[in-house]
Amino acid sequence: MDFWRIVRYSLNLTIILGLIIIIALQGRIYSAVENNTVSESSFAILNDDIYNFFPQAASLNIVDSTWVEVYDKEHEKIGYVVYSAPYSNDIYGFGGNTPLIIALNEKQKIIGTKLLVNHETSSYIEYVSSKGLFDSWNGLTIEDAMEKQVDAISGATRTSESVVKSFNKRMSILNNTTYCYHYGVGPIVKRICALLVIIIALFCFFNPKAAKPYRLYFLGLSVIVLGVWQGVFLSTAKIHASLVNSIPFFAQCTFFIILILSICLPLFTNKQFYCMWLCPFGALQELIGKSNKRKITISRVTLKVLLSMRKFILLFIIFLLVIGMMPDLSNIEPFSVFTFRSASNFVLILAGLFLLLSAFISRPWCRFFCPTGQLLDMFKAISYKNIRP
């Protein structure tokens, strides 16, 4: 093995190990500083979350770490504040837990619900809020709120489901009943269909010659099933949130199966799996590219610069991780366009631009700008086949 090959291999390995360490440290820091309950050993402190529901609040009395009584200046009880954590800590949305603060008036009727510190995608939260999800239980007693059927909101299904589960679990504890979430047939069908797509992708990966005549059909299947229907994809935002928040495997098993395969297959075969066979946005670009055979010719110098762009984008994200100044990563990539109802305007414009470009340049986002693709390529770069002489 030549010297520069060793250097490149070592650099990729160092970056991957560094990322693992950074994410592990962030997970420890987040779990240490985030507290969505009230400390029973401290004085109750009025904050904006409480004032939002009780503008006339003057003092509090902590019943326990998840139940607070609210009083006005005359020391008359005007309501209660209830926290869903830690009871809802085993419930996960798209990017982590969805801890709630729930306000009740003096007659214990619900007057409002708000999401506390969380790692969900901000555009998803804004979307479900605009649809009135957090107002769904207003005016109801605890018993009536438990009986009310609140459906998940399409376009932010996992986020809205998590909020509903967190709310219902906390209400069941207040009502001294056991909360059981009943899974419908829909989620099971979705997982089975996603697994079938993954199995077909594995067949294509190991038998590319046999799969070649059917590639376009399979790409269409990936777009429809994983993209449009289920919104399942790998992204730096999703990977980061899942690892930092220690989301359990079974909470999002389809995502983790894809992630594990996308890391392990390149690592052991030196061939890219996810980008070539599963990525719904990459598949959509390729399908659009088939509509126009006349592609733009890119000069060697420009091509060399463009091929380096996604490396710099990934390094920039790593730099932000290191300094702790983390923006909403979901806006850096166009993948959430498949959940277009809740996607930000910037993502919609970004996705539209690259889908338009894909008619003239082969898979422009994948080749030149995708930090997720660059991250997965780093696992390919440290494949054992690359350390052989």
Secondary structure as a PSIPRED ss2 file (coil, helix, strand):
# PSIPRED VFORMAT (PSIPRED V4.0)

   1 M C   1.000  0.000  0.000
   2 D C   1.000  0.000  0.000
   3 F H   0.000  1.000  0.000
   4 W H   0.000  1.000  0.000
   5 R H   0.000  1.000  0.000
   6 I H   0.000  1.000  0.000
   7 V H   0.000  1.000  0.000
   8 R H   0.000  1.000  0.000
   9 Y H   0.000  1.000  0.000
  10 S H   0.000  1.000  0.000
  11 L H   0.000  1.000  0.000
  12 N H   0.000  1.000  0.000
  13 L H   0.000  1.000  0.000
  14 T H   0.000  1.000  0.000
  15 I H   0.000  1.000  0.000
  16 I H   0.000  1.000  0.000
  17 L H   0.000  1.000  0.000
  18 G H   0.000  1.000  0.000
  19 L H   0.000  1.000  0.000
  20 I H   0.000  1.000  0.000
  21 I H   0.000  1.000  0.000
  22 I H   0.000  1.000  0.000
  23 I H   0.000  1.000  0.000
  24 A H   0.000  1.000  0.000
  25 L H   0.000  1.000  0.000
  26 Q H   0.000  1.000  0.000
  27 G H   0.000  1.000  0.000
  28 R H   0.000  1.000  0.000
  29 I H   0.000  1.000  0.000
  30 Y H   0.000  1.000  0.000
  31 S H   0.000  1.000  0.000
  32 A H   0.000  1.000  0.000
  33 V H   0.000  1.000  0.000
  34 E C   1.000  0.000  0.000
  35 N C   1.000  0.000  0.000
  36 N C   1.000  0.000  0.000
  37 T C   1.000  0.000  0.000
  38 V C   1.000  0.000  0.000
  39 S C   1.000  0.000  0.000
  40 E C   1.000  0.000  0.000
  41 S C   1.000  0.000  0.000
  42 S C   1.000  0.000  0.000
  43 F C   1.000  0.000  0.000
  44 A C   1.000  0.000  0.000
  45 I C   1.000  0.000  0.000
  46 L C   1.000  0.000  0.000
  47 N C   1.000  0.000  0.000
  48 D H   0.000  1.000  0.000
  49 D H   0.000  1.000  0.000
  50 I H   0.000  1.000  0.000
  51 Y H   0.000  1.000  0.000
  52 N H   0.000  1.000  0.000
  53 F H   0.000  1.000  0.000
  54 F C   1.000  0.000  0.000
  55 P C   1.000  0.000  0.000
  56 Q C   1.000  0.000  0.000
  57 A C   1.000  0.000  0.000
  58 A C   1.000  0.000  0.000
  59 S E   0.000  0.000  1.000
  60 L E   0.000  0.000  1.000
  61 N E   0.000  0.000  1.000
  62 I E   0.000  0.000  1.000
  63 V E   0.000  0.000  1.000
  64 D E   0.000  0.000  1.000
  65 S C   1.000  0.000  0.000
  66 T C   1.000  0.000  0.000
  67 W E   0.000  0.000  1.000
  68 V E   0.000  0.000  1.000
  69 E E   0.000  0.000  1.000
  70 V E   0.000  0.000  1.000
  71 Y E   0.000  0.000  1.000
  72 D C   1.000  0.000  0.000
  73 K C   1.000  0.000  0.000
  74 E C   1.000  0.000  0.000
  75 H C   1.000  0.000  0.000
  76 E C   1.000  0.000  0.000
  77 K E   0.000  0.000  1.000
  78 I E   0.000  0.000  1.000
  79 G E   0.000  0.000  1.000
  80 Y E   0.000  0.000  1.000
  81 V E   0.000  0.000  1.000
  82 V E   0.000  0.000  1.000
  83 Y E   0.000  0.000  1.000
  84 S C   1.000  0.000  0.000
  85 A C   1.000  0.000  0.000
  86 P C   1.000  0.000  0.000
  87 Y C   1.000  0.000  0.000
  88 S C   1.000  0.000  0.000
  89 N C   1.000  0.000  0.000
  90 D C   1.000  0.000  0.000
  91 I C   1.000  0.000  0.000
  92 Y E   0.000  0.000  1.000
  93 G C   1.000  0.000  0.000
  94 F C   1.000  0.000  0.000
  95 G C   1.000  0.000  0.000
  96 G C   1.000  0.000  0.000
  97 N E   0.000  0.000  1.000
  98 T C   1.000  0.000  0.000
  99 P C   1.000  0.000  0.000
 100 L E   0.000  0.000  1.000
 101 I E   0.000  0.000  1.000
 102 I E   0.000  0.000  1.000
 103 A E   0.000  0.000  1.000
 104 L E   0.000  0.000  1.000
 105 N E   0.000  0.000  1.000
 106 E C   1.000  0.000  0.000
 107 K C   1.000  0.000  0.000
 108 Q C   1.000  0.000  0.000
 109 K E   0.000  0.000  1.000
 110 I E   0.000  0.000  1.000
 111 I E   0.000  0.000  1.000
 112 G E   0.000  0.000  1.000
 113 T E   0.000  0.000  1.000
 114 K E   0.000  0.000  1.000
 115 L E   0.000  0.000  1.000
 116 L C   1.000  0.000  0.000
 117 V C   1.000  0.000  0.000
 118 N C   1.000  0.000  0.000
 119 H C   1.000  0.000  0.000
 120 E C   1.000  0.000  0.000
 121 T C   1.000  0.000  0.000
 122 S H   0.000  1.000  0.000
 123 S H   0.000  1.000  0.000
 124 Y H   0.000  1.000  0.000
 125 I H   0.000  1.000  0.000
 126 E H   0.000  1.000  0.000
 127 Y H   0.000  1.000  0.000
 128 V H   0.000  1.000  0.000
 129 S H   0.000  1.000  0.000
 130 S H   0.000  1.000  0.000
 131 K C   1.000  0.000  0.000
 132 G C   1.000  0.000  0.000
 133 L H   0.000  1.000  0.000
 134 F H   0.000  1.000  0.000
 135 D H   0.000  1.000  0.000
 136 S C   1.000  0.000  0.000
 137 W C   1.000  0.000  0.000
 138 N C   1.000  0.000  0.000
 139 G C   1.000  0.000  0.000
 140 L C   1.000  0.000  0.000
 141 T E   0.000  0.000  1.000
 142 I H   0.000  1.000  0.000
 143 E H   0.000  1.000  0.000
 144 D H   0.000  1.000  0.000
 145 A H   0.000  1.000  0.000
 146 M H   0.000  1.000  0.000
 147 E H   0.000  1.000  0.000
 148 K C   1.000  0.000  0.000
 149 Q C   1.000  0.000  0.000
 150 V C   1.000  0.000  0.000
 151 D C   1.000  0.000  0.000
 152 A C   1.000  0.000  0.000
 153 I C   1.000  0.000  0.000
 154 S C   1.000  0.000  0.000
 155 G C   1.000  0.000  0.000
 156 A C   1.000  0.000  0.000
 157 T H   0.000  1.000  0.000
 158 R H   0.000  1.000  0.000
 159 T H   0.000  1.000  0.000
 160 S H   0.000  1.000  0.000
 161 E H   0.000  1.000  0.000
 162 S H   0.000  1.000  0.000
 163 V H   0.000  1.000  0.000
 164 V H   0.000  1.000  0.000
 165 K H   0.000  1.000  0.000
 166 S H   0.000  1.000  0.000
 167 F H   0.000  1.000  0.000
 168 N H   0.000  1.000  0.000
 169 K H   0.000  1.000  0.000
 170 R H   0.000  1.000  0.000
 171 M H   0.000  1.000  0.000
 172 S H   0.000  1.000  0.000
 173 I H   0.000  1.000  0.000
 174 L H   0.000  1.000  0.000
 175 N C   1.000  0.000  0.000
 176 N C   1.000  0.000  0.000
 177 T C   1.000  0.000  0.000
 178 T C   1.000  0.000  0.000
 179 Y C   1.000  0.000  0.000
 180 C C   1.000  0.000  0.000
 181 Y C   1.000  0.000  0.000
 182 H C   1.000  0.000  0.000
 183 Y C   1.000  0.000  0.000
 184 G C   1.000  0.000  0.000
 185 V H   0.000  1.000  0.000
 186 G H   0.000  1.000  0.000
 187 P H   0.000  1.000  0.000
 188 I H   0.000  1.000  0.000
 189 V H   0.000  1.000  0.000
 190 K H   0.000  1.000  0.000
 191 R H   0.000  1.000  0.000
 192 I H   0.000  1.000  0.000
 193 C H   0.000  1.000  0.000
 194 A H   0.000  1.000  0.000
 195 L H   0.000  1.000  0.000
 196 L H   0.000  1.000  0.000
 197 V H   0.000  1.000  0.000
 198 I H   0.000  1.000  0.000
 199 I H   0.000  1.000  0.000
 200 I H   0.000  1.000  0.000
 201 A H   0.000  1.000  0.000
 202 L H   0.000  1.000  0.000
 203 F H   0.000  1.000  0.000
 204 C H   0.000  1.000  0.000
 205 F H   0.000  1.000  0.000
 206 F H   0.000  1.000  0.000
 207 N C   1.000  0.000  0.000
 208 P H   0.000  1.000  0.000
 209 K H   0.000  1.000  0.000
 210 A H   0.000  1.000  0.000
 211 A H   0.000  1.000  0.000
 212 K H   0.000  1.000  0.000
 213 P H   0.000  1.000  0.000
 214 Y H   0.000  1.000  0.000
 215 R H   0.000  1.000  0.000
 216 L H   0.000  1.000  0.000
 217 Y H   0.000  1.000  0.000
 218 F H   0.000  1.000  0.000
 219 L H   0.000  1.000  0.000
 220 G H   0.000  1.000  0.000
 221 L H   0.000  1.000  0.000
 222 S H   0.000  1.000  0.000
 223 V H   0.000  1.000  0.000
 224 I H   0.000  1.000  0.000
 225 V H   0.000  1.000  0.000
 226 L H   0.000  1.000  0.000
 227 G H   0.000  1.000  0.000
 228 V H   0.000  1.000  0.000
 229 W H   0.000  1.000  0.000
 230 Q C   1.000  0.000  0.000
 231 G C   1.000  0.000  0.000
 232 V C   1.000  0.000  0.000
 233 F C   1.000  0.000  0.000
 234 L C   1.000  0.000  0.000
 235 S C   1.000  0.000  0.000
 236 T H   0.000  1.000  0.000
 237 A H   0.000  1.000  0.000
 238 K H   0.000  1.000  0.000
 239 I H   0.000  1.000  0.000
 240 H H   0.000  1.000  0.000
 241 A H   0.000  1.000  0.000
 242 S H   0.000  1.000  0.000
 243 L H   0.000  1.000  0.000
 244 V H   0.000  1.000  0.000
 245 N C   1.000  0.000  0.000
 246 S C   1.000  0.000  0.000
 247 I C   1.000  0.000  0.000
 248 P C   1.000  0.000  0.000
 249 F H   0.000  1.000  0.000
 250 F H   0.000  1.000  0.000
 251 A H   0.000  1.000  0.000
 252 Q H   0.000  1.000  0.000
 253 C H   0.000  1.000  0.000
 254 T H   0.000  1.000  0.000
 255 F H   0.000  1.000  0.000
 256 F H   0.000  1.000  0.000
 257 I H   0.000  1.000  0.000
 258 I H   0.000  1.000  0.000
 259 L H   0.000  1.000  0.000
 260 I H   0.000  1.000  0.000
 261 L H   0.000  1.000  0.000
 262 S H   0.000  1.000  0.000
 263 I H   0.000  1.000  0.000
 264 C H   0.000  1.000  0.000
 265 L H   0.000  1.000  0.000
 266 P H   0.000  1.000  0.000
 267 L H   0.000  1.000  0.000
 268 F H   0.000  1.000  0.000
 269 T H   0.000  1.000  0.000
 270 N C   1.000  0.000  0.000
 271 K C   1.000  0.000  0.000
 272 Q C   1.000  0.000  0.000
 273 F C   1.000  0.000  0.000
 274 Y H   0.000  1.000  0.000
 275 C H   0.000  1.000  0.000
 276 M H   0.000  1.000  0.000
 277 W H   0.000  1.000  0.000
 278 L C   1.000  0.000  0.000
 279 C C   1.000  0.000  0.000
 280 P H   0.000  1.000  0.000
 281 F H   0.000  1.000  0.000
 282 G H   0.000  1.000  0.000
 283 A H   0.000  1.000  0.000
 284 L H   0.000  1.000  0.000
 285 Q H   0.000  1.000  0.000
 286 E H   0.000  1.000  0.000
 287 L H   0.000  1.000  0.000
 288 I H   0.000  1.000  0.000
 289 G H   0.000  1.000  0.000
 290 K C   1.000  0.000  0.000
 291 S C   1.000  0.000  0.000
 292 N C   1.000  0.000  0.000
 293 K C   1.000  0.000  0.000
 294 R C   1.000  0.000  0.000
 295 K C   1.000  0.000  0.000
 296 I C   1.000  0.000  0.000
 297 T C   1.000  0.000  0.000
 298 I C   1.000  0.000  0.000
 299 S C   1.000  0.000  0.000
 300 R H   0.000  1.000  0.000
 301 V H   0.000  1.000  0.000
 302 T H   0.000  1.000  0.000
 303 L H   0.000  1.000  0.000
 304 K H   0.000  1.000  0.000
 305 V H   0.000  1.000  0.000
 306 L H   0.000  1.000  0.000
 307 L H   0.000  1.000  0.000
 308 S H   0.000  1.000  0.000
 309 M H   0.000  1.000  0.000
 310 R H   0.000  1.000  0.000
 311 K H   0.000  1.000  0.000
 312 F H   0.000  1.000  0.000
 313 I H   0.000  1.000  0.000
 314 L H   0.000  1.000  0.000
 315 L H   0.000  1.000  0.000
 316 F H   0.000  1.000  0.000
 317 I H   0.000  1.000  0.000
 318 I H   0.000  1.000  0.000
 319 F H   0.000  1.000  0.000
 320 L H   0.000  1.000  0.000
 321 L H   0.000  1.000  0.000
 322 V H   0.000  1.000  0.000
 323 I H   0.000  1.000  0.000
 324 G C   1.000  0.000  0.000
 325 M C   1.000  0.000  0.000
 326 M C   1.000  0.000  0.000
 327 P C   1.000  0.000  0.000
 328 D C   1.000  0.000  0.000
 329 L H   0.000  1.000  0.000
 330 S H   0.000  1.000  0.000
 331 N H   0.000  1.000  0.000
 332 I C   1.000  0.000  0.000
 333 E C   1.000  0.000  0.000
 334 P C   1.000  0.000  0.000
 335 F H   0.000  1.000  0.000
 336 S H   0.000  1.000  0.000
 337 V H   0.000  1.000  0.000
 338 F H   0.000  1.000  0.000
 339 T H   0.000  1.000  0.000
 340 F C   1.000  0.000  0.000
 341 R C   1.000  0.000  0.000
 342 S C   1.000  0.000  0.000
 343 A C   1.000  0.000  0.000
 344 S C   1.000  0.000  0.000
 345 N H   0.000  1.000  0.000
 346 F H   0.000  1.000  0.000
 347 V H   0.000  1.000  0.000
 348 L H   0.000  1.000  0.000
 349 I H   0.000  1.000  0.000
 350 L H   0.000  1.000  0.000
 351 A H   0.000  1.000  0.000
 352 G H   0.000  1.000  0.000
 353 L H   0.000  1.000  0.000
 354 F H   0.000  1.000  0.000
 355 L H   0.000  1.000  0.000
 356 L H   0.000  1.000  0.000
 357 L H   0.000  1.000  0.000
 358 S C   1.000  0.000  0.000
 359 A C   1.000  0.000  0.000
 360 F C   1.000  0.000  0.000
 361 I C   1.000  0.000  0.000
 362 S C   1.000  0.000  0.000
 363 R C   1.000  0.000  0.000
 364 P H   0.000  1.000  0.000
 365 W H   0.000  1.000  0.000
 366 C H   0.000  1.000  0.000
 367 R H   0.000  1.000  0.000
 368 F H   0.000  1.000  0.000
 369 F H   0.000  1.000  0.000
 370 C C   1.000  0.000  0.000
 371 P H   0.000  1.000  0.000
 372 T H   0.000  1.000  0.000
 373 G H   0.000  1.000  0.000
 374 Q H   0.000  1.000  0.000
 375 L H   0.000  1.000  0.000
 376 L H   0.000  1.000  0.000
 377 D H   0.000  1.000  0.000
 378 M H   0.000  1.000  0.000
 379 F H   0.000  1.000  0.000
 380 K H   0.000  1.000  0.000
 381 A H   0.000  1.000  0.000
 382 I C   1.000  0.000  0.000
 383 S C   1.000  0.000  0.000
 384 Y H   0.000  1.000  0.000
 385 K H   0.000  1.000  0.000
 386 N H   0.000  1.000  0.000
 387 I C   1.000  0.000  0.000
 388 R C   1.000  0.000  0.000
 389 P C   1.000  0.000  0.000
